[in-house]
Each structure stands twice: as structure tokens, then as C-alpha cells.
Amino acid sequence: MTVLDDRIEMAEECGELTLDVLFEWLEKMPIPEGTKVEIVGGNIFMSPQRQNHWEIIFDIAKQLDAKYTQKRLASDVRIDFPGHLNGFACDLVAMAERSVKDSRGRWRYQDVEFVAEVISKDTAGNDHGPKKDAYAAAEVPVYLIVDPYTGQWQLHTLPKDGKYHSTVSFPFGEDIDLTGTSVDLVLKTDEFPRD
């Protein structure tokens, strides 16, 4: 058990465990540069950024540039989502035009129009499970999962009552048609690298 585990256990016993407390402790830890850190359901996950992972994120961000200004896009920035201790650092987020940051300077989940997560082997279960559930509960209109290991993408839309009611999946090379959504673009996937 680490010192962080001890502190988390103490905070849980005192009823003081919050996302702010967890992230404050994480900021004091020697986390290597280039490591994504997020909290999913109260569990801390750290994963190093891979080149192929970044290339996919960057490719999607460039395509979103047709609709979203740079100030409305975020990558690996903390956004707190519904559920128990969900402080995500989404791979890529596009915010609605009306978006405003909260009093702490953080984006609000209520303003998220699009989330893309690129699968990492160690955290793939989060992207398909608790994070998908949290995005649906937050009514994020468009949730895209990109898997460089299988060369497939999966699109979730129509969130209602805590679930996505439409899911489409195709291999890389097939366009992602978002024209019927708030994003209103078609994303090309033929340049997405595979692991």
C-alpha cells in the first residue's frame, strides 16, 4: 500500500474524499511527463501517450477545425462527469458554442457536444464501460471510440435515460458520418494508424 492509498483510505473514512482532493494529491506525485491521468469511478488510471494514439487524436482535431475553434477543443483536460468520482481527461472534447467555464476555470460536462476516446490496452474497459455510461448520463450527444488495435471505430449517439440508443461500428477507412448530430461533419478515418 502506498502513501496515496493510505491518504485515500483516511479521506474515505472521514467522508472528505472528493475529486479535488484526489487531483490535489496527484499533482504532488512525480508523474512522468506525457502520462494521462484520470479518475474513473474513484479509481486512478495513468497511461503513457503513444505516438499512434496521438496521431489519431490530432487527425480528428484537425477535421473538427472545420466547425470548432481551437478554444472550443480540449485534450487531456479534466472535466468532471456525473457518477461517483468521475474526473476524466478525455482524449478529445468539442464544446458547444455557448460553453462557459465554471468558477474554477474548468469546462462543464453540460457543454460537451463530442467526445473521442482512443483505446489504450490497459484502459479499454473504461472507454467501453464506466466512461460510456457517464457520457450517456451526461447526455453527451456524440461519443466516438477509436481502437487502433482492431482498426475499428464505434460511434454512440442518442443518449437518453443514461444509455446510448444508437451504436454504429465500422473499420478504419469508412467515414464517420456525423451530419445528423450536433457536430454536423463527416470524419475521414483512412489515415488513422493501427497498432
Legacy VTK file of the C-alpha trace (Angstrom):
# vtk DataFile Version 3.0
C-alpha trace
ASCII
DATASET POLYDATA
POINTS 195 float
0.000 0.000 0.000
1.335 3.436 -0.958
1.161 6.703 0.928
-1.500 7.814 -1.563
-3.557 4.683 -0.789
-3.279 5.463 2.935
-4.425 9.062 2.409
-7.313 7.992 0.198
-8.425 5.450 2.794
-8.252 8.108 5.535
-10.234 10.594 3.414
-12.882 7.959 2.664
-13.237 7.205 6.369
-13.671 10.920 7.141
-16.097 11.410 4.257
-13.766 14.012 2.713
-12.818 12.191 -0.486
-13.617 14.424 -3.467
-12.236 14.773 -6.958
-10.472 17.966 -5.890
-8.744 16.121 -3.025
-7.686 13.269 -5.316
-6.354 15.574 -8.026
-4.564 17.703 -5.421
-2.737 14.594 -4.203
-1.960 13.531 -7.770
-0.450 16.946 -8.535
2.062 16.352 -5.737
3.155 12.986 -7.137
6.108 12.581 -9.521
4.067 11.572 -12.586
6.177 11.279 -15.754
5.517 13.866 -18.449
3.278 12.589 -21.228
1.254 10.410 -18.877
-2.509 10.758 -18.980
-4.063 10.743 -15.514
-7.774 10.473 -14.835
-10.160 9.239 -12.186
-12.898 6.834 -13.204
-15.351 5.804 -10.505
-12.887 6.811 -7.801
-10.062 4.721 -9.331
-6.925 6.441 -10.594
-5.670 5.461 -14.040
-2.369 6.508 -15.581
-1.268 5.650 -19.093
1.583 6.978 -21.225
0.724 8.646 -24.504
1.658 6.560 -27.565
2.550 8.061 -30.956
-0.267 6.297 -32.868
-2.721 7.324 -30.169
-1.686 10.973 -30.516
-1.789 10.864 -34.345
-5.440 9.740 -34.273
-6.378 12.430 -31.743
-4.595 15.080 -33.802
-6.206 13.867 -37.045
-9.698 14.116 -35.504
-8.903 17.551 -34.025
-7.771 18.845 -37.434
-11.018 17.635 -39.006
-13.106 19.198 -36.238
-11.381 22.506 -37.018
-13.946 22.942 -39.820
-16.603 23.626 -37.150
-14.885 24.217 -33.802
-12.408 26.923 -32.921
-9.277 25.852 -31.087
-10.680 27.442 -27.922
-13.644 25.033 -28.044
-11.470 21.895 -28.287
-9.685 20.241 -25.386
-7.451 17.207 -24.954
-6.424 15.581 -21.667
-8.113 18.367 -19.701
-10.040 17.493 -16.552
-13.807 17.527 -16.877
-15.938 16.189 -14.031
-18.768 13.939 -15.204
-21.808 12.503 -13.409
-21.302 9.475 -11.199
-19.076 8.683 -8.247
-15.699 10.488 -8.509
-15.504 10.790 -12.309
-12.778 13.273 -13.261
-11.968 12.371 -16.868
-9.139 13.606 -19.064
-10.858 12.836 -22.378
-8.629 12.283 -25.395
-10.563 14.922 -27.322
-13.610 17.031 -26.457
-15.537 19.580 -28.507
-17.552 22.154 -26.606
-20.786 23.835 -27.659
-20.601 27.435 -28.848
-22.464 28.631 -25.750
-19.866 26.992 -23.469
-18.650 28.745 -20.370
-16.142 27.558 -17.825
-17.163 27.205 -14.205
-15.887 29.387 -11.344
-12.699 27.271 -11.164
-11.930 27.734 -14.854
-12.996 24.193 -15.804
-15.199 23.088 -18.669
-18.647 21.868 -17.653
-19.850 18.474 -18.852
-23.194 20.067 -19.764
-21.451 21.890 -22.642
-19.743 18.854 -24.209
-21.003 18.098 -27.741
-18.451 15.468 -28.754
-16.005 13.126 -27.038
-13.426 10.907 -28.746
-11.513 8.274 -26.813
-8.677 6.343 -28.454
-8.307 2.913 -26.898
-5.291 2.069 -24.771
-4.925 -1.617 -23.897
-4.871 -1.066 -20.141
-7.901 1.250 -20.002
-10.111 -0.028 -22.862
-12.626 -1.363 -20.335
-13.185 2.173 -19.035
-13.913 3.567 -22.502
-16.495 0.864 -23.275
-17.904 0.667 -19.730
-17.975 3.312 -16.981
-16.905 6.228 -19.179
-19.519 5.394 -21.814
-22.122 5.209 -19.037
-21.018 8.573 -17.620
-21.086 10.227 -21.063
-24.600 8.846 -21.649
-25.732 10.053 -18.205
-24.282 13.488 -19.063
-26.193 13.325 -22.364
-23.064 13.895 -24.458
-24.639 13.788 -27.943
-21.718 12.118 -29.735
-19.249 9.642 -28.239
-16.632 8.117 -30.554
-14.355 5.234 -29.560
-11.391 4.570 -31.856
-9.500 1.290 -31.491
-6.095 1.226 -33.228
-5.598 -2.437 -32.201
-8.601 -3.731 -34.134
-8.659 -0.926 -36.706
-12.306 -0.174 -35.861
-14.284 2.838 -34.688
-17.539 2.792 -32.726
-19.971 5.696 -32.643
-22.520 6.174 -29.846
-25.365 8.689 -30.232
-28.889 9.368 -28.974
-28.257 9.439 -25.212
-31.366 9.124 -23.091
-32.072 7.764 -19.608
-28.377 7.053 -19.007
-27.801 4.948 -22.140
-26.841 5.444 -25.761
-29.601 4.200 -28.026
-27.667 4.154 -31.293
-24.338 2.451 -31.900
-22.566 2.087 -35.242
-19.192 0.418 -35.817
-17.016 0.173 -38.923
-13.354 -0.461 -39.800
-10.841 2.314 -40.449
-11.285 3.610 -43.972
-15.045 4.059 -43.552
-16.163 7.649 -42.977
-17.822 8.628 -39.686
-20.989 10.456 -40.708
-21.891 12.970 -38.009
-24.106 15.138 -40.227
-27.248 14.243 -38.286
-25.671 15.259 -34.975
-24.617 18.483 -33.251
-21.150 18.025 -34.809
-22.562 18.099 -38.374
-19.376 16.865 -40.094
-18.043 13.750 -41.805
-14.775 12.477 -40.317
-12.329 10.582 -42.530
-10.619 7.561 -40.949
-8.430 6.282 -43.791
-5.318 7.955 -42.287
-5.791 6.505 -38.790
-2.698 4.409 -37.885
-3.005 0.931 -36.374
-1.076 -0.608 -33.506
LINES 1 196
195 0 1 2 3 4 5 6 7 8 9 10 11 12 13 14 15 16 17 18 19 20 21 22 23 24 25 26 27 28 29 30 31 32 33 34 35 36 37 38 39 40 41 42 43 44 45 46 47 48 49 50 51 52 53 54 55 56 57 58 59 60 61 62 63 64 65 66 67 68 69 70 71 72 73 74 75 76 77 78 79 80 81 82 83 84 85 86 87 88 89 90 91 92 93 94 95 96 97 98 99 100 101 102 103 104 105 106 107 108 109 110 111 112 113 114 115 116 117 118 119 120 121 122 123 124 125 126 127 128 129 130 131 132 133 134 135 136 137 138 139 140 141 142 143 144 145 146 147 148 149 150 151 152 153 154 155 156 157 158 159 160 161 162 163 164 165 166 167 168 169 170 171 172 173 174 175 176 177 178 179 180 181 182 183 184 185 186 187 188 189 190 191 192 193 194
